[in-house]
Amino acid sequence: MITAIVQFQLPADVDSAKAAELFAGSAPKYRALPGLLRKYYIYDEDTHIGGGCYLWESRAAAENFYNAEWRKFITDRYGSAPKLSYFETPVIVDNVTGETRRHA
């Protein structure tokens, strides 16, 4: 599994409520997306950084999604280009289900 962290600078006038409104507006785009297991929207009020933390089945699935069209969507919607980082995700602790999952 792969965790992808996406970050982008939000305009200074975007507060937490406005960020939540913008994020909720894009959420349907991520439902039933091939290879995407979870997405968490993130926002830092002090720096006005927004983004997402994504858990993907594979790096190939993530890279298939993060294409030029997606980068343009993010840039147009939020006013800055996204920064993208990938991380291997070998172990997941899930306190909701009480499971620890290991991915080989």
C-alpha positions as CSV (number, residue, x, y, z in Angstrom):
1,M,0.0,0.0,0.0
2,I,1.0,3.6,-0.6
3,T,0.2,6.7,1.4
4,A,0.3,9.9,-0.7
5,I,0.4,13.3,1.0
6,V,-0.8,16.2,-1.1
7,Q,-0.2,19.8,0.0
8,F,-1.0,23.1,-1.6
9,Q,-1.1,26.8,-0.5
10,L,-4.6,28.1,0.0
11,P,-5.5,31.8,-0.4
12,A,-5.1,33.8,2.9
13,D,-8.9,34.4,3.1
14,V,-9.7,30.6,3.3
15,D,-10.5,29.8,6.9
16,S,-11.4,26.4,8.3
17,A,-15.1,26.7,7.4
18,K,-14.3,27.8,3.8
19,A,-11.8,25.0,3.4
20,A,-14.3,22.4,4.7
21,E,-16.8,23.8,2.2
22,L,-14.3,23.5,-0.7
23,F,-13.2,20.0,0.3
24,A,-16.8,18.7,0.7
25,G,-17.5,20.0,-2.8
26,S,-14.7,17.8,-4.2
27,A,-15.4,14.7,-2.1
28,P,-17.8,13.0,-4.6
29,K,-15.0,13.0,-7.1
30,Y,-13.1,10.5,-4.9
31,R,-15.9,8.0,-4.2
32,A,-15.4,4.6,-5.9
33,L,-12.1,5.8,-7.3
34,P,-10.1,2.7,-8.5
35,G,-7.4,1.8,-6.0
36,L,-8.2,4.5,-3.4
37,L,-8.9,3.0,0.0
38,R,-9.2,6.3,2.1
39,K,-8.8,10.0,1.8
40,Y,-8.4,12.5,4.6
41,Y,-8.6,16.2,3.8
42,I,-6.1,18.3,5.8
43,Y,-6.0,22.0,6.6
44,D,-3.5,24.1,8.7
45,E,-5.1,27.4,9.8
46,D,-1.7,29.0,10.7
47,T,0.0,28.4,7.3
48,H,-3.2,28.1,5.1
49,I,-1.9,24.8,3.7
50,G,-4.6,22.4,2.5
51,G,-4.4,19.0,1.0
52,G,-5.1,15.4,1.5
53,C,-3.7,12.2,2.9
54,Y,-4.6,9.3,0.6
55,L,-4.2,5.5,1.2
56,W,-3.9,3.7,-2.1
57,E,-3.7,0.0,-3.0
58,S,-0.6,0.6,-5.1
59,R,1.6,3.4,-6.3
60,A,0.5,2.6,-9.9
61,A,-3.1,3.4,-8.9
62,A,-2.0,6.7,-7.2
63,E,0.2,7.7,-10.2
64,N,-2.7,6.9,-12.6
65,F,-4.9,9.4,-10.7
66,Y,-2.3,12.2,-10.1
67,N,-2.1,13.2,-13.8
68,A,-1.9,16.6,-15.5
69,E,-5.7,17.0,-15.5
70,W,-5.8,16.4,-11.7
71,R,-2.9,18.9,-11.1
72,K,-4.7,21.5,-13.2
73,F,-7.9,20.9,-11.2
74,I,-6.1,21.5,-7.9
75,T,-4.3,24.5,-9.2
76,D,-7.4,26.1,-10.6
77,R,-9.6,25.3,-7.6
78,Y,-7.2,26.3,-4.8
79,G,-4.9,28.8,-6.5
80,S,-1.6,26.9,-6.2
81,A,0.1,23.8,-7.6
82,P,0.1,20.7,-5.5
83,K,3.2,19.2,-3.8
84,L,3.0,15.4,-3.8
85,S,4.9,12.9,-1.7
86,Y,4.6,9.1,-1.7
87,F,5.3,6.7,1.3
88,E,5.3,2.9,1.5
89,T,2.7,1.9,4.1
90,P,3.8,-1.5,5.5
91,V,1.6,-1.5,8.6
92,I,-1.7,0.1,9.5
93,V,-3.1,0.3,13.1
94,D,-6.9,0.7,13.0
95,N,-8.3,1.5,16.4
96,V,-11.9,1.6,15.0
97,T,-11.8,-2.1,14.0
98,G,-9.1,-3.1,16.6
99,E,-6.9,-4.4,13.8
100,T,-3.3,-4.1,12.9
101,R,-2.8,-4.9,9.2
102,R,0.5,-5.7,7.7
103,H,1.1,-5.3,4.0
104,A,3.9,-7.2,2.4
